[in-house]
């Protein structure tokens, strides 16, 4: 993910449910599901949404829910052509890594985007381990090899006898990943920016490591086309010019006393722009992630606040947040309880489901329904 999110991970701050734990005694998976079939037809939540006449006037919370949380597979699935030599983007510089076997793959990052990309390429049956953020249908029974603070369990990974590990540096520590390489496991670091273009590049790099580079180009094209179409459709729904909703993303972890505002180059700015909103974090000069302050929140004065579902839950819901941070209660969003939440592992997960996540958020913003009690 973006620098801001990586910084949180580096501080030991979890971006996934706080009770996630690594699988200590992971067993070697001996059987896998067949290559997943493509989803026959995706029905956008915007197709059936009842849009409010004036989104500025709406009062109440809403939850963005994917109409279908499956990761759609490419229509044509390529068979890996191996061996391949690819560039691994390590923190110490680029190195060449030879991949000769992709029969047992561990894909892990802070948002679950790499595993989702492997799945979308039609190679989901090669996955033998996953990160805590990968929660899409088909991977539920795979051993989890990362914990709540996004640390890897080396022993559990080695027990899976992986032939390839794909990661992006957003989890660690680096020494643990190095242990995998020292044990003879090919480890490929890919770039994974929290942008829609980053999701396309991730498809290219993951596919190259798997020996299906051509499929990666097709997936990258699909992601780009879908995001372009979704953004255009949302543009027809959202208010224009001076009437656009002012939006900001807050990262919350109540148990750790963590309250952050996400600004430019955090991924949140991409979402706000595609949702047709005004990025108020950019207005006040906020880049990356910064601790929430009363002054900054009052200066931003958002109409809508985007949050992770577990995040808002961790602070006692909207009531708990407004009590803990009275400055938020003074904003337009606070006064009208305009909070839009989405699953922690989805809202900033730029990958094969980028357009679907975007459309689900748009439905929650412009056709809001009260959050479930």
C-alpha positions in Angstrom: 0.0 0.0 0.0 1.0 3.6 0.1 3.7 5.1 2.2 1.2 6.3 4.8 -0.2 2.8 5.3 3.2 1.2 5.4 4.3 3.6 8.1 1.4 2.5 10.3 2.3 -1.1 9.7 5.9 -0.4 10.6 4.8 1.1 13.9 3.0 -2.2 14.7 -0.4 -0.7 14.1 -2.8 -3.2 12.6 -4.9 -2.4 9.5 -6.9 -5.6 9.9 -9.1 -7.0 12.7 -7.2 -6.7 16.0 -7.8 -10.3 17.1 -6.1 -11.8 14.0 -3.3 -14.2 14.9 -0.9 -16.2 12.8 -1.5 -19.9 12.4 1.1 -21.4 14.7 0.8 -25.1 13.6 0.0 -24.7 9.9 -0.3 -28.0 8.2 0.9 -28.6 4.8 -2.0 -28.3 2.4 -2.2 -31.4 0.3 -5.2 -30.6 -1.8 -6.5 -27.5 -3.5 -9.8 -26.4 -5.1 -9.9 -26.5 -8.9 -9.1 -23.3 -10.7 -12.0 -21.0 -9.8 -14.6 -20.3 -12.4 -15.4 -16.8 -13.6 -18.4 -15.0 -12.1 -21.1 -15.2 -14.7 -22.3 -11.7 -14.3 -21.5 -8.8 -12.0 -24.5 -6.7 -10.9 -23.4 -3.2 -9.8 -25.0 -1.9 -6.6 -25.5 1.3 -8.6 -28.0 -0.6 -10.8 -30.6 -0.8 -8.0 -29.6 2.1 -5.8 -32.2 4.7 -4.8 -30.2 7.9 -4.9 -31.1 10.7 -2.5 -32.1 14.0 -4.0 -29.6 15.9 -1.9 -26.7 14.0 -0.5 -25.8 17.0 1.6 -29.0 16.8 3.5 -28.9 13.1 4.4 -28.5 12.3 8.1 -27.1 9.0 9.3 -24.4 6.4 8.8 -24.1 3.9 6.0 -22.1 0.8 5.2 -20.6 0.0 1.9 -21.0 -3.7 1.0 -19.7 -5.4 -2.0 -22.5 -6.7 -4.2 -20.4 -9.8 -4.8 -17.2 -10.2 -2.8 -15.8 -12.9 -5.2 -12.6 -12.1 -7.1 -13.5 -12.6 -10.8 -11.1 -14.7 -12.8 -10.0 -13.9 -16.3 -12.0 -15.5 -19.0 -8.9 -17.3 -20.3 -6.5 -18.8 -17.8 -2.9 -19.2 -19.0 -0.6 -22.0 -17.8 2.7 -20.9 -16.3 5.7 -20.8 -18.6 8.7 -21.5 -16.4 11.4 -20.9 -15.4 11.3 -17.1 -15.4 13.7 -14.5 -14.0 12.0 -11.5 -12.5 13.1 -8.4 -10.7 12.4 -8.4 -7.0 12.0 -4.8 -5.6 13.6 -5.3 -2.1 14.2 -2.5 0.3 18.0 -2.8 -0.4 17.5 -2.5 -4.2 16.4 -4.6 -7.1 17.6 -8.1 -7.4 17.0 -10.9 -10.0 15.1 -13.9 -8.7 14.6 -17.1 -10.7 11.2 -18.8 -10.3 11.0 -22.4 -11.5 8.0 -23.7 -9.6 4.7 -22.0 -8.8 2.8 -25.0 -7.5 2.8 -23.8 -3.9 2.5 -20.1 -3.5 2.3 -17.9 -0.4 1.0 -14.4 -1.3 1.0 -11.8 1.5 0.7 -8.1 2.0 -1.1 -5.7 4.3 -4.3 -5.5 2.2 -4.7 -8.9 0.6 -4.2 -7.5 -2.9 -1.5 -9.9 -4.0 -3.5 -13.0 -3.2 -6.5 -11.5 -4.9 -4.4 -10.8 -8.0 -3.1 -14.4 -8.0 -6.7 -15.6 -7.8 -7.9 -13.2 -10.6 -5.2 -14.6 -12.9 -6.8 -18.1 -12.5 -4.0 -19.5 -10.3 -5.9 -19.6 -7.0 -5.3 -23.3 -6.8 -1.6 -22.7 -6.3 -2.1 -20.7 -3.1 -1.1 -22.6 0.1 -1.0 -19.7 2.6 -2.4 -16.2 2.9 -2.3 -13.0 4.9 -5.0 -12.0 7.4 -6.4 -9.5 5.0 -7.3 -11.9 2.3 -11.0 -12.7 2.9 -12.5 -13.4 -0.4 -14.4 -16.6 -1.2 -12.2 -19.5 -1.9 -9.3 -18.8 0.5 -11.2 -19.3 3.8 -9.5 -22.6 4.6 -5.9 -21.5 3.7 -3.6 -21.2 6.7 -3.1 -17.6 7.8 0.6 -16.7 8.1 0.4 -13.1 9.3 -0.7 -11.6 12.6 -2.6 -8.6 13.8 0.5 -6.3 13.6 1.3 -7.7 10.1 4.2 -9.8 11.2 5.0 -13.1 9.5 5.3 -16.4 11.1 8.4 -17.9 9.4 7.9 -21.4 10.8 4.3 -21.6 9.6 5.3 -20.5 6.2 8.1 -23.0 5.9 5.8 -25.7 7.1 3.7 -25.1 4.0 6.7 -26.0 1.8 6.2 -23.0 -0.5 7.9 -22.9 -3.9 7.4 -19.2 -4.2 6.6 -16.3 -1.8 5.3 -13.0 -3.2 5.1 -10.0 -1.0 5.5 -6.2 -1.1 7.4 -5.1 2.0 4.2 -4.0 3.8 4.6 -6.8 6.3 7.6 -8.1 8.1 9.9 -7.8 9.8 12.4 -7.8 6.9 14.6 -10.3 8.8 11.8 -12.8 8.8 11.4 -12.5 5.1 15.1 -12.9 4.7 14.9 -16.2 6.7 12.7 -17.5 4.0 15.2 -16.6 1.3 18.0 -18.1 3.4 16.0 -21.3 3.6 16.0 -21.5 -0.2 12.5 -20.2 -0.9 12.3 -17.9 -3.9 10.9 -14.6 -2.6 9.7 -11.9 -5.0 9.0 -8.4 -3.8 6.5 -6.5 -6.0 5.6 -2.8 -6.0 2.1 -2.2 -4.6 1.0 1.4 -4.7 -2.3 2.4 -3.3 -3.6 3.7 -6.6 -5.8 2.3 -9.4 -2.7 2.5 -11.7 -0.8 0.7 -8.9 -3.4 -2.2 -9.1 -2.7 -2.5 -12.8 1.1 -2.6 -12.2 0.6 -5.2 -9.5 -1.2 -7.4 -11.9 1.8 -7.2 -14.3 4.4 -7.9 -11.7 2.6 -10.8 -10.0 1.8 -12.4 -13.3 5.4 -12.1 -14.4 6.5 -13.9 -11.2 4.0 -16.7 -11.9 5.1 -17.1 -15.5 1.9 -15.8 -17.0 2.9 -12.3 -18.1 0.4 -12.1 -20.9 -2.5 -12.8 -18.5 -1.2 -10.0 -16.3 -1.5 -7.5 -19.2 -5.1 -8.6 -19.7 -5.9 -8.3 -16.1 -4.3 -4.8 -15.9 -6.4 -3.8 -18.9 -9.6 -5.1 -17.3 -8.9 -3.3 -14.0 -8.2 0.0 -15.9 -11.3 -0.3 -18.1 -13.6 -1.2 -15.1 -12.3 1.7 -13.0 -12.7 4.1 -15.9 -16.3 3.0 -16.4 -17.1 3.1 -12.7 -15.6 6.6 -12.3 -17.5 7.9 -15.3 -20.8 6.4 -13.9 -20.2 7.9 -10.5 -19.5 11.3 -12.2 -23.0 11.2 -13.5 -24.4 10.7 -10.0 -22.3 12.9 -7.9 -23.0 16.6 -7.5 -20.7 18.8 -9.6 -18.7 22.0 -9.2 -19.3 23.7 -5.9 -21.8 21.2 -4.7 -19.4 18.2 -4.4 -19.3 16.5 -1.1 -16.3 17.2 1.1 -14.7 13.9 2.1 -11.9 12.6 4.3 -10.7 9.2 5.4 -10.0 8.5 9.1 -8.0 5.5 10.4 -9.1 4.5 13.8 -7.9 2.0 16.4 -9.5 2.6 19.7 -7.6 0.0 21.8 -4.3 1.6 20.8 -5.6 5.2 21.0 -4.8 5.7 17.3 -6.6 8.4 15.3 -5.2 9.3 11.9 -6.2 11.4 9.0 -5.2 10.1 5.6 -4.1 12.6 3.0 -2.4 12.7 -0.4 -0.6 9.6 -1.6 -2.3 7.4 1.0 -4.8 5.8 -1.3 -7.7 7.7 0.3 -7.1 10.5 -2.1 -7.7 8.2 -5.0 -11.0 7.0 -3.6 -12.2 10.5 -2.8 -11.4 11.7 -6.3 -13.1 8.7 -8.0 -16.1 9.2 -5.8 -16.6 12.7 -7.1 -15.8 14.3 -3.7 -13.6 17.1 -2.7 -10.4 15.9 -1.0 -10.4 18.1 2.0 -7.1 16.6 3.3 -5.4 18.0 0.2 -7.1 21.3 0.8 -5.4 21.7 4.2 -2.1 20.4 2.9 -2.2 17.0 4.5 0.0 14.3 2.9 0.5 10.7 3.8 -1.0 10.0 7.2 -1.0 12.4 10.2 -2.4 12.2 13.7 -5.8 13.7 14.0 -5.9 17.1 15.6 -8.8 19.3 16.5 -7.4 22.2 14.4 -7.0 20.0 11.3 -10.4 18.4 11.6 -12.2 21.8 12.0 -10.2 23.2 9.1 -11.2 20.2 6.9 -14.9 20.3 7.9 -15.9 17.3 5.8 -19.4 16.4 4.8 -18.6 12.7 4.7 -16.1 10.7 6.7 -14.8 7.4 5.3 -13.7 4.7 7.9 -12.9 1.1 8.2 -15.7 -1.0 9.8 -13.5 -2.5 12.5 -12.0 0.9 13.1 -15.3 2.7 13.9 -16.3 -0.4 15.9 -13.1 -0.1 18.0 -13.9 3.4 19.1 -17.4 2.5 20.3 -19.2 3.4 17.0 -20.1 6.9 15.9 -21.3 7.8 19.4 -18.0 6.8 20.9 -15.9 8.6 18.3 -17.9 11.9 18.7 -17.5 11.6 22.5 -13.7 10.9 22.2 -13.1 13.6 19.6 -15.6 16.5 20.1 -14.0 18.4 17.2 -15.5 15.9 14.8 -18.9 16.5 16.3 -18.6 20.1 15.2 -18.0 19.3 11.6 -20.8 18.9 9.1 -20.2 15.2 8.9 -20.3 14.9 12.7 -23.5 16.9 13.1 -25.2 14.7 10.5 -23.5 11.5 11.5 -22.3 11.0 7.9 -19.9 8.2 8.3 -19.4 5.6 5.6 -17.7 2.4 6.7 -16.4 -0.5 4.7 -14.6 -3.7 5.7 -11.0 -3.1 6.7 -9.6 -5.5 4.1 -11.6 -3.9 1.3 -11.8 -0.1 1.5 -8.1 0.5 0.6 -7.5 -2.7 -1.2 -6.5 -1.6 -4.7 -6.5 -4.8 -6.8 -8.8 -6.8 -9.1 -11.9 -5.6 -7.2 -11.0 -1.9 -7.4 -14.0 -0.9 -9.5 -16.4 -3.0 -7.4 -15.1 -1.4 -4.2 -15.5 2.0 -5.7 -19.1 1.4 -6.8 -20.0 0.0 -3.4 -18.7 3.1 -1.7 -20.5 5.3 -4.2 -23.8 3.5 -3.4 -23.2 4.1 0.3 -22.4 7.7 -0.2 -25.1 8.7 -2.7 -27.8 6.1 -1.9 -27.2 5.6 1.8 -29.2 3.3 4.0 -28.9 3.3 7.8 -26.1 1.0 9.1 -27.2 -2.3 10.6 -27.8 -2.0 14.4 
